Amino acid sequence: MTGSVRPTVPKDFAIEAAENEGMPSLPACEDISPPMAEPGPRRRTLRLGRQDEAALTRKPLIMGKTQMVSPKERHALKHLRSRLAILAGVAASIAFPVLAQDGTGAVPENAEARSYSGGWDCDLGYRVDGAMCVAMDVPDNAYATGRSYGLGWACRHGYEEVEGTSCAAIPVPENAFLRSSGYDWQCDRGYRQDREACIPIVLPENAYLTEESSGTGWACERGSKALTDACVPIAVPENGYLTNSDYGVEWACERGFFEIDGRCDPVALPANAFLNHDASGPGWRCERGFAALDDACVAIDLPTNAHLDRSGNSWRCDRSFQLSDGECVLGR
């Protein structure tokens, strides 16, 4: 190997790649003669400004060799890095006002620091605008809500929002009053709503005012029924009574009587029977141990191995026995 002086390159982060791995390498030195063609491993050193740039600019191994990047490729990588730096700066500038809108940073004028956590909140009547608190334009008959969303204000009781710019009084017609909710009105007692007005209720005879806002506004007294715009008396027969039902039967017969042709006739109660207000029956029922036969109650003749059923007005065979020709015989 002949000795000569090799030009030195400014030292930085060195990236070394061996063409023949596993072979011994020469020690690194700055002032040595250029290598001559001879057997053994050859080393080439790539010195770049930054280690990450060297990693990006080094091409992959092709057929066991490492290729150096060209000046054109190095220029493209530098251009790409510059663009990434610009994008990072833009992202940071965008993020700053977002943090300010969340109430972070220095406390501006017309704001107070939060006592429960970091940051600040605008005073009532102000809202966040970037890193400042600006006064809101609260219309007449409205109040500031202190909320960071929406209009930031709401109309007072008895007023309604108009196109998100003002608050107008809710129109209440004559003979009406504003509901407690503050969003609607209701007619006074003795009046009923007809579209956007309250008109007097014409109360017929034998009627009284109701609290219902719909309908006629009145109802008939006990003993009368509504017919068109009047209350007519209900004809209750002797031994009958009013049911107080708004629908269906208006009257019914007293106990011991049954309805027939619009009147209440007495129930003919046979011996060994008791009154029973069953709409489908005769108005009476036989005592236990008796069965109904026409208009009378006759005693039940229990056969052997039989017993009265749950009603007490009929019978059935005992367990393990079955009915045969009117008798209870043992089942086989």
ZIHUDA-V479851 format. One record per residue. N is the residue number from 1. RES is the residue in three letters. OMEGA is omega in whole degrees, 0 to 359 (* if undefined). NEAR is the number of other C-alpha atoms within 12 Angstrom. D_LAST is the distance of its C-alpha to the last C-alpha in Angstrom with 1 decimal. Layout:
BEGIN
<<N & RES & OMEGA & NEAR & D_LAST> <N & RES & OMEGA & NEAR & D_LAST>>
END
This chain:
BEGIN
<<1 & MET & 180 & 11 & 127.2> <2 & THR & 182 & 12 & 130.2> <3 & GLY & 174 & 11 & 130.6> <4 & SER & 182 & 13 & 130.9> <5 & VAL & 178 & 13 & 129.8> <6 & ARG & 180 & 14 & 126.7> <7 & PRO & 180 & 12 & 126.5> <8 & THR & 178 & 15 & 124.2> <9 & VAL & 180 & 16 & 121.3> <10 & PRO & 183 & 13 & 120.4> <11 & LYS & 174 & 16 & 117.7> <12 & ASP & 178 & 15 & 114.3> <13 & PHE & 184 & 18 & 110.8> <14 & ALA & 174 & 21 & 111.2> <15 & ILE & 184 & 25 & 108.6> <16 & GLU & 178 & 24 & 109.2> <17 & ALA & 180 & 27 & 107.5> <18 & ALA & 178 & 23 & 108.2> <19 & GLU & 180 & 22 & 108.4> <20 & ASN & 181 & 19 & 107.8> <21 & GLU & 178 & 15 & 105.3> <22 & GLY & 180 & 11 & 105.4> <23 & MET & 179 & 13 & 109.2> <24 & PRO & 182 & 14 & 111.6> <25 & SER & 180 & 18 & 113.2> <26 & LEU & 178 & 14 & 116.6> <27 & PRO & 182 & 13 & 117.0> <28 & ALA & 176 & 16 & 117.4> <29 & CYS & 185 & 16 & 120.9> <30 & GLU & 184 & 16 & 122.8> <31 & ASP & 178 & 15 & 126.3> <32 & ILE & 180 & 18 & 125.8> <33 & SER & 180 & 16 & 127.1> <34 & PRO & 183 & 20 & 124.9> <35 & PRO & 176 & 20 & 122.8> <36 & MET & 180 & 15 & 124.2> <37 & ALA & 179 & 10 & 122.2> <38 & GLU & 181 & 10 & 121.2> <39 & PRO & 178 & 12 & 118.1> <40 & GLY & 183 & 17 & 115.6> <41 & PRO & 177 & 20 & 113.4> <42 & ARG & 183 & 26 & 114.7> <43 & ARG & 174 & 25 & 113.8> <44 & ARG & 185 & 23 & 114.3> <45 & THR & 178 & 27 & 113.9> <46 & LEU & 182 & 28 & 112.7> <47 & ARG & 181 & 25 & 113.8> <48 & LEU & 183 & 24 & 112.4> <49 & GLY & 183 & 19 & 112.6> <50 & ARG & 182 & 17 & 108.9> <51 & GLN & 180 & 17 & 106.3> <52 & ASP & 178 & 16 & 103.6> <53 & GLU & 178 & 26 & 106.0> <54 & ALA & 180 & 27 & 106.7> <55 & ALA & 181 & 23 & 103.0> <56 & LEU & 186 & 21 & 102.6> <57 & THR & 180 & 28 & 105.7> <58 & ARG & 180 & 27 & 105.2> <59 & LYS & 179 & 20 & 103.9> <60 & PRO & 178 & 16 & 101.2> <61 & LEU & 178 & 14 & 102.3> <62 & ILE & 179 & 11 & 103.0> <63 & MET & 175 & 9 & 103.5> <64 & GLY & 181 & 13 & 104.1> <65 & LYS & 176 & 19 & 106.8> <66 & THR & 183 & 24 & 107.0> <67 & GLN & 177 & 21 & 108.7> <68 & MET & 179 & 26 & 110.7> <69 & VAL & 179 & 22 & 110.0> <70 & SER & 177 & 13 & 112.6> <71 & PRO & 180 & 11 & 114.5> <72 & LYS & 180 & 12 & 112.7> <73 & GLU & 179 & 17 & 109.3> <74 & ARG & 178 & 21 & 110.5> <75 & HIS & 179 & 15 & 111.8> <76 & ALA & 179 & 17 & 108.4> <77 & LEU & 177 & 22 & 106.6> <78 & LYS & 178 & 20 & 109.0> <79 & HIS & 178 & 14 & 108.5> <80 & LEU & 180 & 16 & 104.7> <81 & ARG & 178 & 17 & 105.0> <82 & SER & 179 & 14 & 107.3> <83 & ARG & 178 & 14 & 104.7> <84 & LEU & 178 & 14 & 101.9> <85 & ALA & 179 & 14 & 104.2> <86 & ILE & 180 & 14 & 104.8> <87 & LEU & 179 & 14 & 101.1> <88 & ALA & 178 & 14 & 100.4> <89 & GLY & 178 & 14 & 103.1> <90 & VAL & 179 & 13 & 101.7> <91 & ALA & 179 & 14 & 98.2> <92 & ALA & 180 & 14 & 99.8> <93 & SER & 178 & 14 & 101.7> <94 & ILE & 183 & 15 & 98.5> <95 & ALA & 184 & 16 & 96.5> <96 & PHE & 179 & 18 & 99.1> <97 & PRO & 178 & 19 & 98.6> <98 & VAL & 178 & 18 & 94.8> <99 & LEU & 179 & 21 & 95.2> <100 & ALA & 179 & 26 & 97.6> <101 & GLN & 177 & 27 & 95.1> <102 & ASP & 179 & 26 & 92.6> <103 & GLY & 177 & 31 & 95.1> <104 & THR & 181 & 27 & 96.5> <105 & GLY & 181 & 22 & 100.1> <106 & ALA & 181 & 21 & 102.9> <107 & VAL & 181 & 24 & 102.0> <108 & PRO & 176 & 26 & 103.8> <109 & GLU & 181 & 20 & 105.3> <110 & ASN & 178 & 22 & 102.9> <111 & ALA & 179 & 28 & 100.2> <112 & GLU & 178 & 23 & 98.8> <113 & ALA & 178 & 20 & 97.6> <114 & ARG & 180 & 18 & 93.9> <115 & SER & 184 & 9 & 93.2> <116 & TYR & 180 & 9 & 89.8> <117 & SER & 179 & 11 & 90.7> <118 & GLY & 177 & 15 & 93.6> <119 & GLY & 183 & 22 & 95.1> <120 & TRP & 178 & 29 & 96.0> <121 & ASP & 178 & 36 & 94.9> <122 & CYS & 176 & 36 & 97.0> <123 & ASP & 179 & 28 & 97.9> <124 & LEU & 184 & 23 & 96.2> <125 & GLY & 178 & 27 & 97.7> <126 & TYR & 178 & 29 & 98.5> <127 & ARG & 184 & 36 & 96.6> <128 & VAL & 173 & 34 & 97.0> <129 & ASP & 185 & 24 & 99.4> <130 & GLY & 178 & 21 & 100.0> <131 & ALA & 182 & 27 & 101.3> <132 & MET & 174 & 28 & 102.4> <133 & CYS & 182 & 28 & 101.0> <134 & VAL & 182 & 20 & 102.2> <135 & ALA & 177 & 21 & 101.9> <136 & MET & 177 & 26 & 99.3> <137 & ASP & 182 & 19 & 100.1> <138 & VAL & 182 & 26 & 97.9> <139 & PRO & 177 & 25 & 98.2> <140 & ASP & 179 & 20 & 98.7> <141 & ASN & 177 & 22 & 95.7> <142 & ALA & 179 & 28 & 94.0> <143 & TYR & 179 & 25 & 93.7> <144 & ALA & 182 & 27 & 93.5> <145 & THR & 183 & 22 & 90.0> <146 & GLY & 179 & 23 & 91.2> <147 & ARG & 180 & 20 & 88.8> <148 & SER & 181 & 23 & 90.0> <149 & TYR & 180 & 13 & 88.0> <150 & GLY & 181 & 12 & 88.0> <151 & LEU & 184 & 25 & 91.0> <152 & GLY & 177 & 27 & 91.5> <153 & TRP & 180 & 31 & 91.7> <154 & ALA & 181 & 30 & 89.5> <155 & CYS & 179 & 28 & 90.2> <156 & ARG & 181 & 24 & 90.3> <157 & HIS & 179 & 21 & 88.1> <158 & GLY & 179 & 24 & 88.5> <159 & TYR & 180 & 27 & 89.9> <160 & GLU & 183 & 26 & 88.5> <161 & GLU & 179 & 25 & 89.6> <162 & VAL & 175 & 17 & 91.7> <163 & GLU & 176 & 10 & 91.8> <164 & GLY & 182 & 18 & 91.9> <165 & THR & 184 & 20 & 95.5> <166 & SER & 179 & 22 & 95.5> <167 & CYS & 180 & 23 & 93.5> <168 & ALA & 180 & 22 & 93.5> <169 & ALA & 178 & 22 & 92.5> <170 & ILE & 182 & 23 & 89.2> <171 & PRO & 178 & 20 & 90.1> <172 & VAL & 183 & 23 & 88.7> <173 & PRO & 178 & 22 & 89.1> <174 & GLU & 181 & 19 & 90.3> <175 & ASN & 178 & 22 & 87.9> <176 & ALA & 179 & 25 & 85.8> <177 & PHE & 180 & 24 & 85.6> <178 & LEU & 178 & 22 & 85.0> <179 & ARG & 182 & 18 & 81.5> <180 & SER & 178 & 11 & 81.3> <181 & SER & 181 & 15 & 80.4> <182 & GLY & 183 & 19 & 83.8> <183 & TYR & 185 & 21 & 82.6> <184 & ASP & 180 & 21 & 81.9> <185 & TRP & 182 & 28 & 82.8> <186 & GLN & 181 & 32 & 81.0> <187 & CYS & 176 & 30 & 82.1> <188 & ASP & 177 & 27 & 83.1> <189 & ARG & 183 & 22 & 81.0> <190 & GLY & 178 & 24 & 81.6> <191 & TYR & 177 & 30 & 82.1> <192 & ARG & 185 & 32 & 79.9> <193 & GLN & 174 & 28 & 80.5> <194 & ASP & 187 & 20 & 81.7> <195 & ARG & 183 & 12 & 82.4> <196 & GLU & 181 & 17 & 85.2> <197 & ALA & 176 & 20 & 86.0> <198 & CYS & 182 & 25 & 84.7> <199 & ILE & 182 & 23 & 84.9> <200 & PRO & 177 & 21 & 84.4> <201 & ILE & 177 & 27 & 81.0> <202 & VAL & 186 & 18 & 81.3> <203 & LEU & 179 & 23 & 79.2> <204 & PRO & 178 & 23 & 77.9> <205 & GLU & 180 & 20 & 77.5> <206 & ASN & 179 & 22 & 74.4> <207 & ALA & 179 & 26 & 74.0> <208 & TYR & 181 & 24 & 74.6> <209 & LEU & 176 & 25 & 75.5> <210 & THR & 179 & 21 & 72.9> <211 & GLU & 181 & 18 & 73.3> <212 & GLU & 181 & 19 & 71.9> <213 & SER & 179 & 23 & 74.5> <214 & SER & 179 & 17 & 72.8> <215 & GLY & 184 & 16 & 72.2> <216 & THR & 182 & 28 & 74.2> <217 & GLY & 178 & 29 & 74.7> <218 & TRP & 178 & 30 & 73.5> <219 & ALA & 182 & 30 & 70.4> <220 & CYS & 177 & 29 & 69.9> <221 & GLU & 179 & 25 & 69.7> <222 & ARG & 181 & 23 & 66.7> <223 & GLY & 178 & 23 & 66.4> <224 & SER & 178 & 27 & 67.9> <225 & LYS & 183 & 30 & 66.8> <226 & ALA & 177 & 26 & 68.8> <227 & LEU & 186 & 16 & 70.0> <228 & THR & 182 & 11 & 72.5> <229 & ASP & 182 & 20 & 75.2> <230 & ALA & 175 & 21 & 74.5> <231 & CYS & 182 & 22 & 72.0> <232 & VAL & 181 & 20 & 70.8> <233 & PRO & 177 & 19 & 69.1> <234 & ILE & 180 & 25 & 65.3> <235 & ALA & 180 & 18 & 64.6> <236 & VAL & 181 & 23 & 62.0> <237 & PRO & 177 & 22 & 60.8> <238 & GLU & 183 & 19 & 60.8> <239 & ASN & 176 & 21 & 58.0> <240 & GLY & 181 & 26 & 57.6> <241 & TYR & 179 & 24 & 58.6> <242 & LEU & 180 & 25 & 59.7> <243 & THR & 182 & 19 & 57.1> <244 & ASN & 180 & 18 & 59.9> <245 & SER & 177 & 18 & 58.2> <246 & ASP & 180 & 17 & 60.5> <247 & TYR & 176 & 10 & 58.0> <248 & GLY & 185 & 11 & 55.5> <249 & VAL & 182 & 19 & 55.2> <250 & GLU & 179 & 24 & 58.5> <251 & TRP & 179 & 29 & 57.3> <252 & ALA & 181 & 30 & 54.2> <253 & CYS & 177 & 28 & 53.5> <254 & GLU & 178 & 25 & 53.6> <255 & ARG & 182 & 21 & 50.6> <256 & GLY & 178 & 23 & 49.7> <257 & PHE & 178 & 28 & 51.0> <258 & PHE & 184 & 32 & 49.7> <259 & GLU & 173 & 30 & 51.7> <260 & ILE & 178 & 16 & 52.4> <261 & ASP & 175 & 8 & 55.3> <262 & GLY & 179 & 18 & 57.2> <263 & ARG & 180 & 20 & 57.0> <264 & CYS & 179 & 23 & 54.9> <265 & ASP & 179 & 22 & 53.4> <266 & PRO & 179 & 21 & 51.8> <267 & VAL & 177 & 26 & 48.1> <268 & ALA & 187 & 19 & 47.0> <269 & LEU & 178 & 23 & 44.7> <270 & PRO & 177 & 23 & 42.3> <271 & ALA & 179 & 20 & 41.3> <272 & ASN & 179 & 23 & 38.7> <273 & ALA & 178 & 27 & 39.4> <274 & PHE & 182 & 24 & 41.4> <275 & LEU & 179 & 25 & 43.5> <276 & ASN & 183 & 22 & 41.9> <277 & HIS & 175 & 20 & 44.2> <278 & ASP & 185 & 16 & 41.7> <279 & ALA & 183 & 15 & 43.6> <280 & SER & 182 & 11 & 40.8> <281 & GLY & 182 & 16 & 40.0> <282 & PRO & 181 & 28 & 42.0> <283 & GLY & 177 & 28 & 43.4> <284 & TRP & 181 & 30 & 41.1> <285 & ARG & 181 & 33 & 37.5> <286 & CYS & 175 & 31 & 35.6> <287 & GLU & 178 & 25 & 35.2> <288 & ARG & 182 & 22 & 31.9> <289 & GLY & 178 & 24 & 29.7> <290 & PHE & 180 & 27 & 31.4> <291 & ALA & 180 & 29 & 30.7> <292 & ALA & 176 & 27 & 33.5> <293 & LEU & 187 & 18 & 34.1> <294 & ASP & 181 & 11 & 37.3> <295 & ASP & 182 & 20 & 40.0> <296 & ALA & 176 & 21 & 38.3> <297 & CYS & 182 & 24 & 35.6> <298 & VAL & 181 & 22 & 33.2> <299 & ALA & 180 & 22 & 31.1> <300 & ILE & 178 & 24 & 27.4> <301 & ASP & 183 & 18 & 25.3> <302 & LEU & 174 & 23 & 22.3> <303 & PRO & 178 & 22 & 19.2> <304 & THR & 179 & 20 & 17.4> <305 & ASN & 178 & 22 & 15.3> <306 & ALA & 180 & 24 & 17.3> <307 & HIS & 178 & 23 & 20.3> <308 & LEU & 178 & 23 & 23.3> <309 & ASP & 185 & 18 & 23.3> <310 & ARG & 181 & 11 & 26.2> <311 & SER & 183 & 16 & 28.6> <312 & GLY & 180 & 20 & 28.2> <313 & ASN & 177 & 26 & 28.6> <314 & SER & 181 & 26 & 25.0> <315 & TRP & 179 & 27 & 21.5> <316 & ARG & 181 & 28 & 18.0> <317 & CYS & 177 & 24 & 14.6> <318 & ASP & 178 & 21 & 14.3> <319 & ARG & 181 & 14 & 12.6> <320 & SER & 177 & 14 & 8.8> <321 & PHE & 180 & 19 & 9.0> <322 & GLN & 184 & 20 & 9.6> <323 & LEU & 178 & 20 & 12.5> <324 & SER & 180 & 15 & 12.5> <325 & ASP & 177 & 8 & 16.0> <326 & GLY & 179 & 16 & 17.4> <327 & GLU & 178 & 21 & 15.0> <328 & CYS & 183 & 22 & 12.4> <329 & VAL & 182 & 20 & 9.2> <330 & LEU & 180 & 16 & 6.4> <331 & GLY & 181 & 14 & 3.8> <332 & ARG & * & 6 & 0.0>>
END
